Amino acid sequence: MHLFIPILAADYAMERRREADHRRLVALVTEHETSLLRRVAAQVLVAISRASASAVRRLDACLADDLGRALAPTDGV
């Protein structure tokens, strides 16, 4: 029976090493998926921000033109 103790210990150590490797792989995959989701979310927010900034610039230009026409002196007065 004493002859099997080193073999069992080595087998147990190998099993623990496999489990640790599996946990590390799962952590890497989870981290990669999380960073991918963050990157996609950031890109969506950037697109929304750029679109809203563009819309504000267009509205500002239109309002400035309207205000310029409203405040311009008329030729008939």
Order of alpha helices (4+ residues) and beta strands (2+ residues): alpha
